């Protein structure tokens, strides 16, 4: 999936922050309020144990208030992804969700030029 490919690439660059929304397969500790932001990285202060990335989502042992918890974040629950510095951000919308507002006349637009 696009999310899996992007997450794997960004993880190789450093810390990745993901915005997570409710999903039936989402597995986080009870004290975590969803929607939430989770951080993943290979060289974090508290190392991530058992990180596995597959077609279903991201599985890892994450630390919440210095306590380890098994987690599962299915790709369907990932609504946005960003680098730690915020220089790269990707958002995904479901067809039923409100789309970003249309551009206003005269608003600058980024165009892909080949």
Biopython code that builds the backbone (N, CA, C, O; Angstrom):
import numpy as np
from Bio.PDB.StructureBuilder import StructureBuilder

atoms = [
    (1, "UNK", "N", (0.836, -1.190, 0.000)),
    (1, "UNK", "CA", (0.000, 0.000, 0.000)),
    (1, "UNK", "C", (0.879, 1.252, 0.000)),
    (1, "UNK", "O", (2.054, 1.198, 0.361)),
    (2, "UNK", "N", (0.303, 2.356, -0.402)),
    (2, "UNK", "CA", (1.016, 3.636, -0.420)),
    (2, "UNK", "C", (1.453, 4.028, 0.983)),
    (2, "UNK", "O", (2.575, 4.492, 1.183)),
    (3, "UNK", "N", (0.568, 3.841, 1.951)),
    (3, "UNK", "CA", (0.899, 4.216, 3.332)),
    (3, "UNK", "C", (2.075, 3.396, 3.846)),
    (3, "UNK", "O", (2.979, 3.935, 4.484)),
    (4, "UNK", "N", (2.066, 2.101, 3.572)),
    (4, "UNK", "CA", (3.154, 1.229, 4.022)),
    (4, "UNK", "C", (4.475, 1.654, 3.390)),
    (4, "UNK", "O", (5.485, 1.775, 4.084)),
    (5, "UNK", "N", (4.476, 1.879, 2.093)),
    (5, "UNK", "CA", (5.697, 2.286, 1.387)),
    (5, "UNK", "C", (6.223, 3.606, 1.926)),
    (5, "UNK", "O", (7.420, 3.746, 2.173)),
    (6, "UNK", "N", (5.336, 4.569, 2.107)),
    (6, "UNK", "CA", (5.742, 5.880, 2.605)),
    (6, "UNK", "C", (6.269, 5.786, 4.032)),
    (6, "UNK", "O", (7.308, 6.365, 4.350)),
    (7, "UNK", "N", (5.561, 5.063, 4.890)),
    (7, "UNK", "CA", (5.990, 4.916, 6.279)),
    (7, "UNK", "C", (7.383, 4.282, 6.344)),
    (7, "UNK", "O", (8.252, 4.757, 7.076)),
    (8, "UNK", "N", (7.588, 3.223, 5.585)),
    (8, "UNK", "CA", (8.881, 2.530, 5.591)),
    (8, "UNK", "C", (9.997, 3.460, 5.134)),
    (8, "UNK", "O", (11.083, 3.468, 5.713)),
    (9, "UNK", "N", (9.729, 4.238, 4.097)),
    (9, "UNK", "CA", (10.735, 5.180, 3.601)),
    (9, "UNK", "C", (11.050, 6.251, 4.644)),
    (9, "UNK", "O", (12.217, 6.512, 4.936)),
    (10, "UNK", "N", (10.012, 6.867, 5.205)),
    (10, "UNK", "CA", (10.225, 7.931, 6.194)),
    (10, "UNK", "C", (10.911, 7.399, 7.448)),
    (10, "UNK", "O", (11.719, 8.102, 8.055)),
    (11, "UNK", "N", (10.600, 6.176, 7.838)),
    (11, "UNK", "CA", (11.226, 5.573, 9.016)),
    (11, "UNK", "C", (12.733, 5.444, 8.804)),
    (11, "UNK", "O", (13.510, 5.584, 9.749)),
    (12, "UNK", "N", (13.139, 5.182, 7.581)),
    (12, "UNK", "CA", (14.566, 5.117, 7.270)),
    (12, "UNK", "C", (15.252, 6.461, 7.382)),
    (12, "UNK", "O", (16.474, 6.525, 7.521)),
    (13, "UNK", "N", (14.477, 7.541, 7.321)),
    (13, "UNK", "CA", (15.022, 8.901, 7.405)),
    (13, "UNK", "C", (15.069, 9.430, 8.836)),
    (13, "UNK", "O", (15.827, 10.356, 9.125)),
    (14, "UNK", "N", (14.263, 8.848, 9.741)),
    (14, "UNK", "CA", (14.220, 9.350, 11.114)),
    (14, "UNK", "C", (12.890, 9.037, 11.773)),
    (14, "UNK", "O", (12.281, 8.002, 11.504)),
    (15, "UNK", "N", (12.444, 9.939, 12.640)),
    (15, "UNK", "CA", (11.195, 9.749, 13.379)),
    (15, "UNK", "C", (10.006, 10.076, 12.479)),
    (15, "UNK", "O", (10.018, 11.066, 11.747)),
    (16, "UNK", "N", (8.976, 9.223, 12.547)),
    (16, "UNK", "CA", (7.742, 9.426, 11.793)),
    (16, "UNK", "C", (6.602, 9.589, 12.786)),
    (16, "UNK", "O", (6.458, 8.791, 13.712)),
    (17, "UNK", "N", (5.798, 10.620, 12.593)),
    (17, "UNK", "CA", (4.599, 10.830, 13.407)),
    (17, "UNK", "C", (3.400, 10.447, 12.555)),
    (17, "UNK", "O", (3.300, 10.840, 11.393)),
    (18, "UNK", "N", (2.481, 9.670, 13.149)),
    (18, "UNK", "CA", (1.263, 9.320, 12.424)),
    (18, "UNK", "C", (0.040, 9.746, 13.239)),
    (18, "UNK", "O", (0.003, 9.607, 14.461)),
    (19, "UNK", "N", (-0.954, 10.266, 12.526)),
    (19, "UNK", "CA", (-2.236, 10.599, 13.140)),
    (19, "UNK", "C", (-3.137, 9.387, 12.979)),
    (19, "UNK", "O", (-3.337, 8.885, 11.873)),
    (20, "UNK", "N", (-3.679, 8.926, 14.101)),
    (20, "UNK", "CA", (-4.461, 7.695, 14.132)),
    (20, "UNK", "C", (-5.892, 8.002, 14.553)),
    (20, "UNK", "O", (-6.130, 8.758, 15.495)),
    (21, "UNK", "N", (-6.839, 7.403, 13.838)),
    (21, "UNK", "CA", (-8.250, 7.549, 14.183)),
    (21, "UNK", "C", (-8.811, 6.173, 14.545)),
    (21, "UNK", "O", (-8.143, 5.157, 14.352)),
    (22, "UNK", "N", (-10.023, 6.143, 15.065)),
    (22, "UNK", "CA", (-10.644, 4.884, 15.481)),
    (22, "UNK", "C", (-10.788, 3.903, 14.327)),
    (22, "UNK", "O", (-11.048, 4.287, 13.187)),
    (23, "UNK", "N", (-10.616, 2.647, 14.646)),
    (23, "UNK", "CA", (-10.814, 1.557, 13.688)),
    (23, "UNK", "C", (-11.033, 0.298, 14.519)),
    (23, "UNK", "O", (-10.430, 0.161, 15.584)),
    (24, "UNK", "N", (-11.882, -0.630, 14.061)),
    (24, "UNK", "CA", (-12.155, -1.844, 14.851)),
    (24, "UNK", "C", (-10.908, -2.669, 15.173)),
    (24, "UNK", "O", (-10.866, -3.320, 16.217)),
    (25, "UNK", "N", (-9.904, -2.659, 14.315)),
    (25, "UNK", "CA", (-8.700, -3.466, 14.551)),
    (25, "UNK", "C", (-7.599, -2.706, 15.296)),
    (25, "UNK", "O", (-6.555, -3.281, 15.605)),
    (26, "UNK", "N", (-7.822, -1.426, 15.586)),
    (26, "UNK", "CA", (-6.832, -0.619, 16.298)),
    (26, "UNK", "C", (-6.637, -1.166, 17.703)),
    (26, "UNK", "O", (-7.610, -1.391, 18.422)),
    (27, "UNK", "N", (-5.398, -1.380, 18.096)),
    (27, "UNK", "CA", (-5.090, -1.909, 19.428)),
    (27, "UNK", "C", (-4.079, -0.988, 20.108)),
    (27, "UNK", "O", (-2.887, -1.015, 19.803)),
    (28, "UNK", "N", (-4.583, -0.171, 21.037)),
    (28, "UNK", "CA", (-3.759, 0.740, 21.833)),
    (28, "UNK", "C", (-4.184, 0.609, 23.283)),
    (28, "UNK", "O", (-5.282, 0.127, 23.559)),
    (29, "UNK", "N", (-3.329, 1.032, 24.224)),
    (29, "UNK", "CA", (-3.725, 0.964, 25.635)),
    (29, "UNK", "C", (-4.978, 1.801, 25.895)),
    (29, "UNK", "O", (-5.219, 2.795, 25.211)),
    (30, "UNK", "N", (-5.771, 1.396, 26.882)),
    (30, "UNK", "CA", (-7.027, 2.069, 27.203)),
    (30, "UNK", "C", (-6.845, 3.553, 27.527)),
    (30, "UNK", "O", (-7.734, 4.360, 27.256)),
    (31, "UNK", "N", (-5.688, 3.917, 28.108)),
    (31, "UNK", "CA", (-5.502, 5.311, 28.514)),
    (31, "UNK", "C", (-5.211, 6.246, 27.340)),
    (31, "UNK", "O", (-5.184, 7.464, 27.522)),
    (32, "UNK", "N", (-4.993, 5.707, 26.149)),
    (32, "UNK", "CA", (-4.717, 6.535, 24.978)),
    (32, "UNK", "C", (-6.036, 6.962, 24.358)),
    (32, "UNK", "O", (-6.854, 6.126, 23.973)),
    (33, "UNK", "N", (-6.235, 8.278, 24.263)),
    (33, "UNK", "CA", (-7.449, 8.817, 23.654)),
    (33, "UNK", "C", (-7.246, 8.925, 22.150)),
    (33, "UNK", "O", (-6.263, 9.500, 21.682)),
    (34, "UNK", "N", (-8.185, 8.368, 21.405)),
    (34, "UNK", "CA", (-8.124, 8.385, 19.947)),
    (34, "UNK", "C", (-9.151, 9.390, 19.460)),
    (34, "UNK", "O", (-10.265, 9.386, 19.985)),
    (35, "UNK", "N", (-8.855, 10.257, 18.488)),
    (35, "UNK", "CA", (-7.657, 10.279, 17.667)),
    (35, "UNK", "C", (-6.433, 10.723, 18.463)),
    (35, "UNK", "O", (-6.535, 11.431, 19.465)),
    (36, "UNK", "N", (-5.266, 10.276, 17.978)),
    (36, "UNK", "CA", (-4.022, 10.590, 18.657)),
    (36, "UNK", "C", (-2.872, 10.625, 17.650)),
    (36, "UNK", "O", (-3.038, 10.276, 16.481)),
    (37, "UNK", "N", (-1.710, 11.051, 18.128)),
    (37, "UNK", "CA", (-0.485, 11.056, 17.337)),
    (37, "UNK", "C", (0.467, 10.046, 17.974)),
    (37, "UNK", "O", (0.703, 10.079, 19.182)),
    (38, "UNK", "N", (1.008, 9.156, 17.157)),
    (38, "UNK", "CA", (2.009, 8.195, 17.620)),
    (38, "UNK", "C", (3.324, 8.475, 16.911)),
    (38, "UNK", "O", (3.337, 8.919, 15.763)),
    (39, "UNK", "N", (4.438, 8.210, 17.605)),
    (39, "UNK", "CA", (5.754, 8.423, 17.021)),
    (39, "UNK", "C", (6.503, 7.104, 16.920)),
    (39, "UNK", "O", (6.495, 6.283, 17.838)),
    (40, "UNK", "N", (7.150, 6.928, 15.771)),
    (40, "UNK", "CA", (7.967, 5.740, 15.526)),
    (40, "UNK", "C", (9.331, 6.198, 15.034)),
    (40, "UNK", "O", (9.431, 7.160, 14.273)),
    (41, "UNK", "N", (10.382, 5.509, 15.469)),
    (41, "UNK", "CA", (11.728, 5.820, 14.999)),
    (41, "UNK", "C", (12.674, 4.720, 15.410)),
    (41, "UNK", "O", (12.442, 4.012, 16.390)),
    (42, "UNK", "N", (13.733, 4.583, 14.658)),
    (42, "UNK", "CA", (14.695, 3.519, 14.930)),
    (42, "UNK", "C", (15.658, 3.878, 16.064)),
    (42, "UNK", "O", (16.257, 2.987, 16.668)),
    (43, "UNK", "N", (15.813, 5.165, 16.357)),
    (43, "UNK", "CA", (16.792, 5.589, 17.358)),
    (43, "UNK", "C", (16.150, 6.497, 18.404)),
    (43, "UNK", "O", (16.695, 7.549, 18.739)),
    (44, "UNK", "N", (15.001, 6.092, 18.912)),
    (44, "UNK", "CA", (14.305, 6.903, 19.900)),
    (44, "UNK", "C", (14.888, 6.668, 21.293)),
    (44, "UNK", "O", (15.596, 5.690, 21.532)),
    (45, "UNK", "N", (14.568, 7.601, 22.216)),
    (45, "UNK", "CA", (15.058, 7.492, 23.594)),
    (45, "UNK", "C", (14.658, 6.161, 24.204)),
    (45, "UNK", "O", (15.480, 5.468, 24.803)),
    (46, "UNK", "N", (13.383, 5.807, 24.046)),
    (46, "UNK", "CA", (12.913, 4.484, 24.457)),
    (46, "UNK", "C", (12.793, 3.658, 23.180)),
    (46, "UNK", "O", (11.867, 3.866, 22.395)),
    (47, "UNK", "N", (13.720, 2.722, 22.965)),
    (47, "UNK", "CA", (13.699, 1.960, 21.706)),
    (47, "UNK", "C", (12.384, 1.207, 21.503)),
    (47, "UNK", "O", (11.782, 0.700, 22.450)),
    (48, "UNK", "N", (11.956, 1.149, 20.238)),
    (48, "UNK", "CA", (10.746, 0.410, 19.890)),
    (48, "UNK", "C", (11.110, -1.056, 19.729)),
    (48, "UNK", "O", (12.031, -1.405, 18.991)),
    (49, "UNK", "N", (10.373, -1.907, 20.431)),
    (49, "UNK", "CA", (10.632, -3.347, 20.377)),
    (49, "UNK", "C", (9.668, -4.014, 19.417)),
    (49, "UNK", "O", (8.519, -3.597, 19.273)),
    (50, "UNK", "N", (10.152, -5.052, 18.766)),
    (50, "UNK", "CA", (9.308, -5.907, 17.912)),
    (50, "UNK", "C", (8.546, -5.125, 16.848)),
    (50, "UNK", "O", (7.380, -5.422, 16.588)),
    (51, "UNK", "N", (9.180, -4.135, 16.228)),
    (51, "UNK", "CA", (8.525, -3.377, 15.170)),
    (51, "UNK", "C", (8.346, -4.255, 13.948)),
    (51, "UNK", "O", (9.309, -4.822, 13.432)),
    (52, "UNK", "N", (7.113, -4.364, 13.490)),
    (52, "UNK", "CA", (6.794, -5.139, 12.283)),
    (52, "UNK", "C", (5.848, -4.313, 11.422)),
    (52, "UNK", "O", (4.856, -3.766, 11.904)),
    (53, "UNK", "N", (6.177, -4.238, 10.148)),
    (53, "UNK", "CA", (5.373, -3.471, 9.198)),
    (53, "UNK", "C", (4.959, -4.431, 8.100)),
    (53, "UNK", "O", (5.809, -5.016, 7.428)),
    (54, "UNK", "N", (3.639, -4.600, 7.911)),
    (54, "UNK", "CA", (3.182, -5.493, 6.843)),
    (54, "UNK", "C", (1.936, -4.910, 6.186)),
    (54, "UNK", "O", (1.577, -3.760, 6.439)),
    (55, "UNK", "N", (1.282, -5.695, 5.348)),
    (55, "UNK", "CA", (0.113, -5.204, 4.616)),
    (55, "UNK", "C", (-1.062, -4.846, 5.532)),
    (55, "UNK", "O", (-1.944, -4.084, 5.139)),
    (56, "UNK", "N", (-1.075, -5.391, 6.745)),
    (56, "UNK", "CA", (-2.170, -5.111, 7.681)),
    (56, "UNK", "C", (-1.963, -3.817, 8.458)),
    (56, "UNK", "O", (-2.933, -3.158, 8.833)),
    (57, "UNK", "N", (-0.696, -3.445, 8.705)),
    (57, "UNK", "CA", (-0.439, -2.226, 9.473)),
    (57, "UNK", "C", (0.900, -2.270, 10.174)),
    (57, "UNK", "O", (1.833, -2.946, 9.741)),
    (58, "UNK", "N", (0.974, -1.522, 11.284)),
    (58, "UNK", "CA", (2.199, -1.391, 12.072)),
    (58, "UNK", "C", (1.970, -2.066, 13.417)),
    (58, "UNK", "O", (1.051, -1.712, 14.155)),
    (59, "UNK", "N", (2.823, -3.049, 13.726)),
    (59, "UNK", "CA", (2.765, -3.705, 15.024)),
    (59, "UNK", "C", (4.071, -3.387, 15.756)),
    (59, "UNK", "O", (5.154, -3.444, 15.173)),
    (60, "UNK", "N", (3.949, -3.050, 17.040)),
    (60, "UNK", "CA", (5.143, -2.724, 17.805)),
    (60, "UNK", "C", (4.807, -2.718, 19.290)),
    (60, "UNK", "O", (3.648, -2.606, 19.687)),
    (61, "UNK", "N", (5.852, -2.841, 20.092)),
    (61, "UNK", "CA", (5.720, -2.615, 21.529)),
    (61, "UNK", "C", (6.136, -1.164, 21.746)),
    (61, "UNK", "O", (7.304, -0.814, 21.580)),
    (62, "UNK", "N", (5.170, -0.321, 22.119)),
    (62, "UNK", "CA", (5.435, 1.098, 22.336)),
    (62, "UNK", "C", (5.351, 1.425, 23.817)),
    (62, "UNK", "O", (4.683, 0.733, 24.586)),
    (63, "UNK", "N", (6.035, 2.485, 24.200)),
    (63, "UNK", "CA", (6.051, 2.930, 25.585)),
    (63, "UNK", "C", (5.054, 4.065, 25.785)),
    (63, "UNK", "O", (5.101, 5.078, 25.087)),
    (64, "UNK", "N", (4.146, 3.884, 26.753)),
    (64, "UNK", "CA", (3.194, 4.917, 27.145)),
    (64, "UNK", "C", (3.384, 5.128, 28.638)),
    (64, "UNK", "O", (3.184, 4.207, 29.429)),
    (65, "UNK", "N", (3.774, 6.350, 29.030)),
    (65, "UNK", "CA", (4.082, 6.641, 30.441)),
    (65, "UNK", "C", (5.070, 5.629, 31.007)),
    (65, "UNK", "O", (4.913, 5.138, 32.124)),
    (66, "UNK", "N", (6.088, 5.332, 30.211)),
    (66, "UNK", "CA", (7.184, 4.432, 30.585)),
    (66, "UNK", "C", (6.735, 2.993, 30.826)),
    (66, "UNK", "O", (7.434, 2.230, 31.493)),
    (67, "UNK", "N", (5.582, 2.619, 30.292)),
    (67, "UNK", "CA", (5.115, 1.234, 30.363)),
    (67, "UNK", "C", (4.963, 0.697, 28.952)),
    (67, "UNK", "O", (4.402, 1.360, 28.080)),
    (68, "UNK", "N", (5.466, -0.510, 28.735)),
    (68, "UNK", "CA", (5.420, -1.122, 27.407)),
    (68, "UNK", "C", (4.044, -1.721, 27.128)),
    (68, "UNK", "O", (3.434, -2.348, 27.994)),
    (69, "UNK", "N", (3.565, -1.509, 25.882)),
    (69, "UNK", "CA", (2.277, -2.054, 25.458)),
    (69, "UNK", "C", (2.387, -2.564, 24.026)),
    (69, "UNK", "O", (2.989, -1.918, 23.169)),
    (70, "UNK", "N", (1.796, -3.733, 23.780)),
    (70, "UNK", "CA", (1.674, -4.212, 22.402)),
    (70, "UNK", "C", (0.656, -3.336, 21.688)),
    (70, "UNK", "O", (-0.404, -3.028, 22.232)),
    (71, "UNK", "N", (0.990, -2.937, 20.462)),
    (71, "UNK", "CA", (0.073, -2.095, 19.693)),
    (71, "UNK", "C", (-0.081, -2.639, 18.278)),
    (71, "UNK", "O", (0.805, -3.310, 17.748)),
    (72, "UNK", "N", (-1.219, -2.333, 17.689)),
    (72, "UNK", "CA", (-1.474, -2.612, 16.277)),
    (72, "UNK", "C", (-2.216, -1.415, 15.709)),
    (72, "UNK", "O", (-3.278, -1.034, 16.203)),
    (73, "UNK", "N", (-1.646, -0.827, 14.666)),
    (73, "UNK", "CA", (-2.293, 0.281, 13.971)),
    (73, "UNK", "C", (-2.518, -0.162, 12.526)),
    (73, "UNK", "O", (-1.576, -0.204, 11.735)),
    (74, "UNK", "N", (-3.769, -0.494, 12.179)),
    (74, "UNK", "CA", (-4.043, -0.875, 10.790)),
    (74, "UNK", "C", (-3.910, 0.357, 9.882)),
    (74, "UNK", "O", (-4.155, 1.486, 10.309)),
    (75, "UNK", "N", (-3.526, 0.124, 8.648)),
    (75, "UNK", "CA", (-3.339, 1.246, 7.710)),
    (75, "UNK", "C", (-4.609, 2.079, 7.571)),
    (75, "UNK", "O", (-4.534, 3.290, 7.362)),
    (76, "UNK", "N", (-5.765, 1.449, 7.685)),
    (76, "UNK", "CA", (-7.021, 2.188, 7.557)),
    (76, "UNK", "C", (-7.188, 3.231, 8.669)),
    (76, "UNK", "O", (-7.924, 4.203, 8.498)),
    (77, "UNK", "N", (-6.513, 3.035, 9.798)),
    (77, "UNK", "CA", (-6.617, 3.984, 10.912)),
    (77, "UNK", "C", (-5.656, 5.156, 10.768)),
    (77, "UNK", "O", (-5.790, 6.155, 11.474)),
    (78, "UNK", "N", (-4.687, 5.045, 9.862)),
    (78, "UNK", "CA", (-3.696, 6.114, 9.664)),
    (78, "UNK", "C", (-4.314, 7.190, 8.779)),
    (78, "UNK", "O", (-4.645, 6.937, 7.621)),
    (79, "UNK", "N", (-4.467, 8.385, 9.329)),
    (79, "UNK", "CA", (-5.084, 9.494, 8.601)),
    (79, "UNK", "C", (-4.076, 10.529, 8.126)),
    (79, "UNK", "O", (-4.372, 11.311, 7.223)),
    (80, "UNK", "N", (-2.879, 10.543, 8.727)),
    (80, "UNK", "CA", (-1.828, 11.478, 8.310)),
    (80, "UNK", "C", (-0.487, 10.936, 8.769)),
    (80, "UNK", "O", (-0.401, 10.135, 9.699)),
    (81, "UNK", "N", (0.554, 11.393, 8.091)),
    (81, "UNK", "CA", (1.910, 10.960, 8.388)),
    (81, "UNK", "C", (2.830, 12.161, 8.185)),
    (81, "UNK", "O", (2.659, 12.917, 7.228)),
    (82, "UNK", "N", (3.802, 12.341, 9.078)),
    (82, "UNK", "CA", (4.705, 13.491, 8.956)),
    (82, "UNK", "C", (6.081, 13.151, 9.492)),
    (82, "UNK", "O", (6.241, 12.282, 10.349)),
    (83, "UNK", "N", (7.071, 13.859, 8.965)),
    (83, "UNK", "CA", (8.419, 13.752, 9.523)),
    (83, "UNK", "C", (8.453, 14.553, 10.822)),
    (83, "UNK", "O", (7.614, 15.424, 11.051)),
    (84, "UNK", "N", (9.420, 14.248, 11.654)),
    (84, "UNK", "CA", (9.503, 14.917, 12.957)),
    (84, "UNK", "C", (9.634, 16.430, 12.814)),
    (84, "UNK", "O", (9.081, 17.183, 13.616)),
    (85, "UNK", "N", (10.371, 16.875, 11.785)),
    (85, "UNK", "CA", (10.568, 18.311, 11.591)),
    (85, "UNK", "C", (9.374, 18.985, 10.912)),
    (85, "UNK", "O", (9.337, 20.210, 10.793)),
    (86, "UNK", "N", (8.395, 18.185, 10.466)),
    (86, "UNK", "CA", (7.211, 18.742, 9.840)),
    (86, "UNK", "C", (7.398, 19.200, 8.405)),
    (86, "UNK", "O", (6.491, 19.796, 7.823)),
    (87, "UNK", "N", (8.571, 18.929, 7.822)),
    (87, "UNK", "CA", (8.819, 19.357, 6.447)),
    (87, "UNK", "C", (8.061, 18.510, 5.429)),
    (87, "UNK", "O", (7.859, 18.938, 4.293)),
    (88, "UNK", "N", (7.641, 17.308, 5.833)),
    (88, "UNK", "CA", (6.832, 16.472, 4.948)),
    (88, "UNK", "C", (5.588, 16.042, 5.708)),
    (88, "UNK", "O", (5.674, 15.525, 6.822)),
    (89, "UNK", "N", (4.441, 16.259, 5.099)),
    (89, "UNK", "CA", (3.168, 15.836, 5.699)),
    (89, "UNK", "C", (2.285, 15.248, 4.594)),
    (89, "UNK", "O", (2.161, 15.833, 3.518)),
    (90, "UNK", "N", (1.676, 14.095, 4.863)),
    (90, "UNK", "CA", (0.703, 13.500, 3.940)),
    (90, "UNK", "C", (-0.574, 13.246, 4.725)),
    (90, "UNK", "O", (-0.531, 12.783, 5.865)),
    (91, "UNK", "N", (-1.725, 13.555, 4.102)),
    (91, "UNK", "CA", (-3.025, 13.303, 4.742)),
    (91, "UNK", "C", (-3.882, 12.481, 3.797)),
    (91, "UNK", "O", (-3.794, 12.609, 2.576)),
    (92, "UNK", "N", (-4.713, 11.634, 4.390)),
    (92, "UNK", "CA", (-5.640, 10.821, 3.608)),
    (92, "UNK", "C", (-7.047, 11.108, 4.084)),
    (92, "UNK", "O", (-7.295, 11.229, 5.283)),
    (93, "UNK", "N", (-7.977, 11.216, 3.131)),
    (93, "UNK", "CA", (-9.381, 11.460, 3.443)),
    (93, "UNK", "C", (-10.200, 10.310, 2.911)),
    (93, "UNK", "O", (-9.925, 9.778, 1.836)),
    (94, "UNK", "N", (-11.207, 9.932, 3.669)),
    (94, "UNK", "CA", (-12.175, 8.941, 3.202)),
    (94, "UNK", "C", (-13.191, 9.679, 2.340)),
    (94, "UNK", "O", (-13.422, 10.870, 2.552)),
    (95, "UNK", "N", (-13.802, 9.001, 1.375)),
    (95, "UNK", "CA", (-14.787, 9.678, 0.516)),
    (95, "UNK", "C", (-15.903, 10.371, 1.301)),
    (95, "UNK", "O", (-16.428, 11.392, 0.856)),
    (96, "UNK", "N", (-16.264, 9.833, 2.449)),
    (96, "UNK", "CA", (-17.357, 10.422, 3.234)),
    (96, "UNK", "C", (-16.901, 11.611, 4.078)),
    (96, "UNK", "O", (-17.733, 12.354, 4.600)),
    (97, "UNK", "N", (-15.582, 11.797, 4.217)),
    (97, "UNK", "CA", (-15.075, 12.883, 5.046)),
    (97, "UNK", "C", (-15.038, 14.182, 4.260)),
    (97, "UNK", "O", (-14.990, 14.190, 3.030)),
    (98, "UNK", "N", (-15.062, 15.268, 4.998)),
    (98, "UNK", "CA", (-15.010, 16.578, 4.364)),
    (98, "UNK", "C", (-13.636, 16.773, 3.726)),
    (98, "UNK", "O", (-12.605, 16.549, 4.360)),
    (99, "UNK", "N", (-13.640, 17.182, 2.500)),
    (99, "UNK", "CA", (-12.399, 17.444, 1.785)),
    (99, "UNK", "C", (-11.882, 18.831, 2.162)),
    (99, "UNK", "O", (-12.642, 19.666, 2.652)),
    (100, "UNK", "N", (-10.576, 19.080, 1.933)),
    (100, "UNK", "CA", (-10.049, 20.417, 2.210)),
    (100, "UNK", "C", (-10.805, 21.458, 1.380)),
    (100, "UNK", "O", (-11.298, 21.136, 0.299)),
    (101, "UNK", "N", (-10.902, 22.677, 1.858)),
    (101, "UNK", "CA", (-11.637, 23.698, 1.108)),
    (101, "UNK", "C", (-10.965, 23.971, -0.239)),
    (101, "UNK", "O", (-9.749, 23.831, -0.370)),
    (102, "UNK", "N", (-11.760, 24.360, -1.237)),
    (102, "UNK", "CA", (-11.163, 24.647, -2.542)),
    (102, "UNK", "C", (-10.246, 25.859, -2.456)),
    (102, "UNK", "O", (-10.374, 26.690, -1.557)),
    (103, "UNK", "N", (-9.331, 25.946, -3.393)),
    (103, "UNK", "CA", (-8.421, 27.086, -3.430)),
    (103, "UNK", "C", (-9.184, 28.364, -3.744)),
    (103, "UNK", "O", (-10.149, 28.356, -4.509)),
    (104, "UNK", "N", (-8.741, 29.454, -3.145)),
    (104, "UNK", "CA", (-9.338, 30.757, -3.412)),
    (104, "UNK", "C", (-8.649, 31.361, -4.631)),
    (104, "UNK", "O", (-7.478, 31.074, -4.881)),
    (105, "UNK", "N", (-9.350, 32.182, -5.386)),
    (105, "UNK", "CA", (-8.711, 32.821, -6.536)),
    (105, "UNK", "C", (-7.458, 33.576, -6.109)),
    (105, "UNK", "O", (-7.469, 34.318, -5.127)),
    (106, "UNK", "N", (-6.396, 33.378, -6.848)),
    (106, "UNK", "CA", (-5.138, 34.051, -6.546)),
    (106, "UNK", "C", (-4.272, 33.347, -5.522)),
    (106, "UNK", "O", (-3.147, 33.780, -5.270)),
    (107, "UNK", "N", (-4.779, 32.246, -4.910)),
    (107, "UNK", "CA", (-4.002, 31.503, -3.911)),
    (107, "UNK", "C", (-2.899, 30.741, -4.631)),
    (107, "UNK", "O", (-3.162, 30.114, -5.657)),
    (108, "UNK", "N", (-1.649, 30.777, -4.112)),
    (108, "UNK", "CA", (-0.555, 30.078, -4.780)),
    (108, "UNK", "C", (-0.819, 28.568, -4.850)),
    (108, "UNK", "O", (-1.415, 27.982, -3.946)),
    (109, "UNK", "N", (-0.366, 27.969, -5.925)),
    (109, "UNK", "CA", (-0.557, 26.538, -6.157)),
    (109, "UNK", "C", (0.789, 25.906, -6.506)),
    (109, "UNK", "O", (1.556, 26.459, -7.294)),
    (110, "UNK", "N", (1.067, 24.747, -5.917)),
    (110, "UNK", "CA", (2.256, 23.986, -6.291)),
    (110, "UNK", "C", (1.895, 23.099, -7.447)),
    (110, "UNK", "O", (0.862, 22.430, -7.415)),
    (111, "UNK", "N", (2.729, 23.076, -8.481)),
    (111, "UNK", "CA", (2.476, 22.227, -9.641)),
    (111, "UNK", "C", (3.685, 21.342, -9.855)),
    (111, "UNK", "O", (4.827, 21.762, -9.665)),
    (112, "UNK", "N", (3.414, 20.097, -10.258)),
    (112, "UNK", "CA", (4.471, 19.164, -10.604)),
    (112, "UNK", "C", (4.910, 19.448, -12.041)),
    (112, "UNK", "O", (4.096, 19.432, -12.964)),
    (113, "UNK", "N", (6.193, 19.704, -12.214)),
    (113, "UNK", "CA", (6.733, 19.988, -13.536)),
    (113, "UNK", "C", (7.750, 18.920, -13.864)),
    (113, "UNK", "O", (8.658, 18.651, -13.078)),
    (114, "UNK", "N", (7.598, 18.314, -15.017)),
    (114, "UNK", "CA", (8.538, 17.269, -15.424)),
    (114, "UNK", "C", (9.580, 17.822, -16.351)),
    (114, "UNK", "O", (10.460, 17.087, -16.800)),
]
sb = StructureBuilder()
sb.init_structure("model")
sb.init_model(0)
sb.init_chain("A")
sb.init_seg("    ")
for serial, (resi, resn, name, xyz) in enumerate(atoms, 1):
    if name == "N":
        sb.init_residue(resn, " ", resi, " ")
    sb.init_atom(name, np.array(xyz, "f"), 0.0, 1.0, " ", f" {name:<3s}", serial, name[0])
structure = sb.get_structure()
